[in-house]
Amino acid sequence: MAEEGDAPKVETPVEAPAAPEPTAEMSVMDALKEVLKKARVHDGLKRGLHEVAKALDRRAARLCCLAQDCDEPQYVRLVQGLCEANEIPLIMVEKGELLGEWAGLCKIDAEGKPRKVVSCSCACVTDYGEDTHALGVLLDYLKK
């Protein structure tokens, strides 16, 4: 029984927090980093000229990345030519060391920082893995 001084207890419905919406727009390079990470986890990332050329020639690649600081002109012409011939989007990355880090060609120390980064001139994605916000940002950029 409730005493006279007690107010009846009413339960208020508590809203479950919705999925966090990204407040700031993600840059294309940040989105590319996330997409490469997800592709690597799902075994959908090809690294190096031999693997990339095979994937581009078979039209298995969905996206190709090429380092701007690649000093071999024949290498650049081959990758660009295969991308154009097979209508595969090509994104230029500033440095090969960045692309190597994003493609997983490095050691990660105890603090989570990359060590011994190996430069990578090209990489391609054959399987995006999960559908994420970063993938949406990247696909919107490629449509333009």
N, C-alpha and C positions, 0 to 999 in steps of 0.2 A: 504494500500500500504506500502511496505517496503521501508525505506529510504536507501540511497546508502551506509551508514556506517554499517547497520545491516547485520549480517550474517543470512542466512536462518536457521530456527530452525528445527532440526532433532530430532525426538524422538528415543531414544535408548531403546530397550526392556530390562526391568528389570526382572532378573530371580527371581522367587519365591524361598525363602529359602527351601531347602529340609528338610525332617525330620531329626532331629539331630541324627547322628550315635554315639553310645557310643564309646568314644575314648579308654578308658581303659576296659579291659576284666572284666566282673562282676564275683565275686567269687561265689562259689556254695551256700554258706550260705546267701549271699546277695540276690541271685536269689530265694532261698527258702523263705526268708522273704517276698519278693514281691509276690511270688506265693501264699503264705498263706494269705496275705492281700487281693489279688484279689479273692481268693476262699471264704474268709469270707464275702466279699461284695456281692458275688453272691450266698450266702447260700450253699456253697459246702464244708464246713469245719466241721469235727466232732472232738470233744475234749473229752478226758477222756476215760477210759477203756471200759465202757459200750457201748458208742456210737461207738467207734472205733472197738470193737469186733463184733458188729452187722454189721457194714459196711464191715469189712474184711470177715466175714462169708458169707454175701450175695454177695460178690465179686463186691460191688459197689465202693470200694475204688480204686483210681488210683495211689495213693502215700501215704506212711505212714511215720511218723516221730516218733522217740523214743528217749527219753533223756538218755544220757550215765550215768548220776548220779542217775538213778532209783535204789533204794536200795532193791527192792522186786524181787528176782530171778524168782518167779513163774509168775509174771507180765511180765517180759522181755521174758521168754520162751514162754508164750502164744502169745504175739504179734509177736515175731519172727517166731513161728511155723505157725500161721495163714498166715503171709506174704509169707512164703516159700510154704505152701500148695496151696495157691491161686495165686502164681506167681505175687505178688504185690511188687514193689520196696520199700525198707526200707532205710531211711536215718537216721543216728544217729546224734543227736544234742548234743552239749557239755553239756549244763545245762538245767534243767527243767524250770528255771526261764526265760531263753531266749525263750524257746518254748512257755511258757505261755504268754510272752509279744507279740510274733509274732502271737499267736492264738487269741489275743484280750482279754485275761484274766487279764486286768488291767484297771485302771482309767487313763485318760489323763488330765493333769492339763492345766491351761491357757497358759503356755509357750509351750505346745506340748510335754512335757516330761512324760514318764509313771510313775505313782505312784501306790502303793499298788499292785504290780505284784504278781499274784498267780502262783505257780509252776504248770507245766503241764507235765506229764510223757509221754503222747503220743497224737498224733493228726493225722488225715488222711484227704486227699483231695478227695472228690467225684466228684467235678465239678471245673475245673480250672478257669472258667469264661472267661476272654479275652485271646487272643493269644498275648503274649508280648515277648519282648526280654529275660526277665528273665525266662520265661517258656522254651524258646528255649535253653538257657544255661543249665537249670536243666535237660531237656530231653536229651541233648547231654551228660551230665555227667552220667545219668542213663544208657545210651546205652553202656558205657565203662565197 
